[in-house]
Amino acid sequence: MIIALVVVLLLCPCLGLAGWGIYRAADVADDPVVPAPSVSAGPVEPSDEPTAAPTTAEPSPSEDDDDEFAKGDCVVNDGTDDDAELRKVPCGPNTYKILLRIPATADGDRCETLAPESTANYVHDNSVDFLDYVLCLKKLK
């Protein structure tokens, strides 16, 4: 009887966490994505803005919930291409609009299928996998 109680007490939190992950993944899948027409870009000038190549960032101890990025926010990169430090800003020229936030993954290639109109992505790779996320970004001109 004690063994059964211990198994139930260990199983319930695991099932709850798995259910939350499935719910979040289904929430992302419910977002309709409308493909944008493709355009060709001219010469690209080097900058410290996010690039189309995936970028990883380690979480910093100074991060708090105010830095949480969501769909529709606009950001700029205060870091480098290899060590991006995104900051929320009002939307405008030379900013990146977040088209989609994909939780619990560090696979930047998912932006190609889930948000094909994105021009860049940002990968937040945390040591705890379900805290990972990818931001699909589009540069505003």
Residue frames as qw, qx, qy, qz and C-alpha x, y, z in Angstrom:
[[0.000, 0.886, 0.463, 0.000, 0.00, 0.00, 0.00],
 [0.297, -0.802, 0.113, 0.505, 2.85, 2.41, 0.84],
 [0.418, -0.131, 0.607, 0.663, 4.61, 1.58, -2.42],
 [0.220, 0.625, 0.661, 0.353, 1.45, 2.32, -4.39],
 [0.132, -0.937, -0.248, 0.208, 1.06, 5.66, -2.59],
 [0.385, -0.591, 0.345, 0.619, 4.68, 6.61, -3.36],
 [0.375, 0.177, 0.693, 0.589, 4.23, 5.66, -7.05],
 [0.099, 0.810, 0.553, 0.167, 1.04, 7.76, -7.29],
 [0.244, -0.898, -0.058, 0.363, 2.70, 10.74, -5.60],
 [0.384, -0.413, 0.500, 0.657, 5.62, 10.57, -8.03],
 [0.336, 0.333, 0.748, 0.465, 3.47, 9.94, -11.09],
 [0.095, 0.855, 0.492, -0.133, 1.00, 12.82, -10.63],
 [0.102, -0.822, 0.151, 0.540, 3.52, 15.69, -10.98],
 [0.317, -0.214, 0.715, 0.585, 5.11, 14.00, -13.99],
 [0.249, 0.531, 0.769, 0.254, 1.76, 13.61, -15.73],
 [0.010, 0.902, 0.296, -0.313, 0.87, 17.21, -14.89],
 [0.205, -0.652, 0.391, 0.617, 4.12, 18.49, -16.38],
 [0.291, 0.064, 0.810, 0.505, 3.66, 16.36, -19.51],
 [0.177, 0.726, 0.664, 0.019, 0.08, 17.64, -19.88],
 [0.057, -0.872, -0.035, 0.484, 1.27, 21.25, -19.57],
 [0.260, -0.399, 0.611, 0.633, 3.90, 20.64, -22.28],
 [0.252, 0.356, 0.826, 0.357, 1.30, 19.13, -24.62],
 [0.078, 0.854, 0.470, -0.211, -1.08, 22.03, -23.93],
 [0.125, -0.771, 0.209, 0.589, 1.65, 24.60, -24.74],
 [0.263, -0.150, 0.756, 0.581, 2.65, 22.74, -27.91],
 [0.208, 0.576, 0.771, 0.174, -0.99, 22.58, -29.04],
 [0.005, -0.872, -0.235, 0.429, -1.35, 26.30, -28.33],
 [0.158, -0.544, 0.487, 0.665, 1.53, 27.03, -30.73],
 [0.230, 0.128, 0.861, 0.435, 0.06, 24.72, -33.37],
 [0.171, 0.723, 0.657, -0.128, -3.30, 26.56, -33.20],
 [0.025, -0.722, 0.084, 0.686, -1.72, 29.86, -34.29],
 [0.729, 0.597, 0.318, 0.107, -2.51, 30.26, -37.99],
 [0.381, -0.501, 0.367, 0.685, 0.51, 31.20, -40.04],
 [0.594, 0.765, 0.216, -0.125, -0.05, 33.06, -43.29],
 [0.708, -0.060, 0.289, 0.641, 2.91, 32.78, -45.63],
 [0.092, 0.844, -0.039, -0.527, 4.22, 36.07, -46.96],
 [0.761, 0.644, -0.022, 0.072, 5.36, 36.53, -50.55],
 [0.778, -0.265, 0.124, 0.556, 9.06, 35.95, -50.98],
 [0.223, 0.971, -0.082, -0.022, 11.27, 38.92, -51.76],
 [0.815, 0.196, -0.146, 0.526, 14.88, 39.09, -52.76],
 [0.400, -0.866, -0.030, 0.300, 17.18, 41.13, -50.61],
 [0.451, 0.833, -0.241, 0.212, 19.94, 43.38, -51.84],
 [0.530, 0.352, -0.579, 0.509, 23.42, 43.54, -50.38],
 [0.667, -0.675, -0.316, -0.008, 23.49, 42.98, -46.64],
 [0.131, 0.733, -0.416, 0.522, 25.51, 45.26, -44.41],
 [0.554, -0.097, -0.732, 0.384, 27.11, 43.67, -41.35],
 [0.352, -0.611, 0.087, -0.704, 25.39, 44.64, -38.12],
 [0.016, -0.174, 0.851, -0.496, 24.89, 43.52, -34.56],
 [0.699, -0.009, 0.064, -0.713, 21.26, 42.62, -35.26],
 [0.729, -0.056, 0.672, -0.117, 20.02, 39.00, -35.10],
 [0.202, 0.395, -0.697, -0.563, 20.83, 37.00, -38.20],
 [0.832, 0.078, -0.280, -0.473, 19.06, 34.24, -40.03],
 [0.557, 0.195, -0.774, 0.227, 21.54, 31.84, -38.42],
 [0.683, -0.617, -0.383, -0.080, 20.39, 30.43, -35.07],
 [0.136, 0.587, -0.463, 0.650, 21.84, 32.20, -32.07],
 [0.671, -0.438, -0.586, 0.120, 22.03, 30.79, -28.57],
 [0.075, -0.655, 0.302, -0.689, 22.10, 32.70, -25.35],
 [0.445, -0.169, -0.787, 0.393, 22.70, 31.52, -21.84],
 [0.349, -0.824, -0.383, -0.228, 20.25, 32.78, -19.24],
 [0.279, 0.419, -0.407, 0.763, 21.71, 35.51, -17.08],
 [0.303, -0.372, -0.743, 0.467, 21.01, 35.79, -13.36],
 [0.043, 0.254, 0.180, -0.949, 19.74, 39.35, -13.84],
 [0.268, -0.209, -0.651, -0.679, 16.89, 38.28, -16.13],
 [0.271, 0.191, 0.685, -0.648, 13.41, 38.69, -14.67],
 [0.377, 0.494, 0.783, -0.014, 9.85, 38.18, -15.87],
 [0.232, 0.816, 0.084, -0.523, 9.75, 41.70, -17.39],
 [0.015, 0.542, -0.656, -0.525, 12.16, 40.46, -20.10],
 [0.547, 0.224, 0.807, -0.010, 9.72, 37.77, -21.28],
 [0.135, 0.267, -0.491, -0.818, 9.30, 38.03, -25.05],
 [0.512, 0.396, 0.707, -0.286, 5.89, 37.41, -26.67],
 [0.384, 0.433, 0.644, 0.501, 4.36, 37.36, -30.13],
 [0.081, 0.900, 0.352, 0.243, 3.94, 40.93, -31.41],
 [0.446, -0.802, 0.086, 0.389, 6.78, 42.46, -29.35],
 [0.597, 0.747, -0.164, 0.244, 9.60, 44.25, -31.14],
 [0.758, -0.548, 0.138, 0.326, 13.25, 43.81, -30.17],
 [0.416, 0.821, -0.381, 0.095, 16.76, 44.97, -31.02],
 [0.920, -0.090, -0.213, 0.316, 20.01, 43.14, -30.41],
 [0.199, -0.943, 0.252, -0.085, 22.34, 44.91, -27.97],
 [0.720, -0.414, 0.514, 0.216, 24.83, 42.03, -28.21],
 [0.073, 0.482, -0.696, -0.527, 26.54, 40.36, -31.14],
 [0.736, 0.167, -0.450, -0.477, 25.42, 37.74, -33.65],
 [0.566, 0.115, -0.799, 0.167, 27.13, 35.03, -31.58],
 [0.264, -0.288, -0.712, 0.584, 25.98, 36.32, -28.18],
 [0.143, -0.550, -0.409, -0.714, 22.67, 38.08, -28.74],
 [0.106, -0.316, -0.617, 0.713, 21.16, 40.24, -26.02],
 [0.050, -0.550, -0.601, -0.577, 17.62, 41.12, -27.10],
 [0.028, -0.274, -0.437, 0.856, 15.85, 44.15, -25.66],
 [0.184, 0.701, 0.688, 0.044, 12.18, 45.09, -26.10],
 [0.098, -0.231, 0.097, 0.963, 11.62, 48.37, -27.93],
 [0.526, 0.563, 0.288, -0.568, 8.69, 50.11, -29.64],
 [0.703, 0.326, 0.556, 0.300, 8.16, 48.75, -33.16],
 [0.211, 0.898, -0.106, -0.371, 9.79, 50.80, -35.90],
 [0.689, 0.647, -0.326, 0.027, 12.44, 50.74, -38.60],
 [0.399, 0.514, -0.694, 0.306, 15.46, 48.51, -37.97],
 [0.502, -0.298, 0.645, -0.493, 13.71, 46.49, -35.26],
 [0.266, 0.027, -0.937, -0.223, 12.66, 42.85, -35.30],
 [0.671, -0.193, 0.081, -0.711, 9.03, 41.90, -34.72],
 [0.241, -0.143, 0.946, -0.163, 8.41, 38.59, -32.96],
 [0.565, 0.044, -0.493, -0.660, 6.15, 36.58, -35.25],
 [0.886, -0.219, -0.352, -0.209, 6.09, 33.44, -33.15],
 [0.224, -0.590, 0.694, -0.345, 7.47, 32.17, -29.84],
 [0.841, 0.027, -0.512, -0.173, 7.97, 28.41, -29.86],
 [0.507, -0.651, 0.456, -0.334, 8.33, 27.08, -26.31],
 [0.821, -0.280, 0.492, -0.068, 10.24, 24.01, -25.11],
 [0.868, 0.369, 0.187, 0.274, 12.58, 23.76, -28.11],
 [0.292, -0.718, 0.315, 0.548, 16.01, 24.96, -29.17],
 [0.551, 0.222, 0.660, 0.459, 15.46, 24.06, -32.85],
 [0.073, 0.554, -0.050, -0.828, 15.66, 27.35, -34.78],
 [0.018, 0.031, -0.781, -0.624, 14.80, 25.54, -38.03],
 [0.100, 0.523, 0.830, -0.165, 11.18, 25.24, -36.84],
 [0.132, 0.627, 0.107, -0.760, 10.69, 28.89, -37.87],
 [0.056, 0.219, -0.687, -0.690, 11.04, 27.86, -41.53],
 [0.167, -0.308, -0.891, -0.289, 7.86, 25.78, -41.32],
 [0.171, -0.636, -0.679, 0.324, 5.85, 27.51, -38.58],
 [0.043, 0.890, 0.124, -0.437, 6.61, 31.12, -39.60],
 [0.731, 0.270, 0.360, 0.512, 7.96, 31.08, -43.17],
 [0.218, 0.897, 0.126, 0.362, 7.81, 34.88, -43.40],
 [0.568, -0.780, 0.114, 0.237, 10.44, 35.18, -40.65],
 [0.533, 0.775, -0.281, 0.192, 13.83, 36.57, -41.67],
 [0.208, 0.496, -0.706, 0.461, 15.75, 35.57, -38.52],
 [0.777, -0.469, -0.391, -0.157, 15.43, 33.55, -35.36],
 [0.097, -0.630, 0.575, -0.512, 16.69, 33.68, -31.79],
 [0.792, -0.164, -0.588, -0.014, 17.29, 30.48, -29.81],
 [0.355, -0.648, 0.448, -0.504, 17.21, 30.63, -26.02],
 [0.780, 0.055, -0.622, 0.039, 18.87, 27.39, -24.86],
 [0.482, -0.649, 0.357, -0.469, 18.41, 26.88, -21.13],
 [0.060, 0.326, -0.929, 0.162, 19.95, 24.04, -19.10],
 [0.429, 0.253, 0.768, -0.403, 16.36, 22.99, -18.28],
 [0.177, 0.134, 0.758, 0.613, 14.93, 21.88, -21.64],
 [0.034, 0.704, 0.700, 0.117, 11.31, 22.92, -21.07],
 [0.138, -0.828, -0.135, 0.527, 12.54, 26.50, -20.47],
 [0.351, -0.089, 0.543, 0.758, 14.07, 26.62, -23.98],
 [0.437, 0.739, 0.422, -0.290, 12.34, 28.71, -26.62],
 [0.430, 0.118, 0.471, 0.761, 12.79, 29.99, -30.15],
 [0.215, 0.719, 0.227, -0.620, 11.71, 33.41, -31.39],
 [0.517, 0.416, 0.549, 0.507, 10.84, 33.70, -35.08],
 [0.126, -0.669, -0.087, 0.727, 11.68, 37.28, -36.09],
 [0.500, 0.646, 0.420, 0.396, 10.97, 39.55, -39.03],
 [0.360, -0.226, -0.010, 0.905, 13.04, 42.68, -39.66],
 [0.199, 0.864, 0.433, -0.160, 10.93, 45.81, -40.02],
 [0.506, 0.180, 0.240, 0.809, 12.11, 48.32, -42.60]]
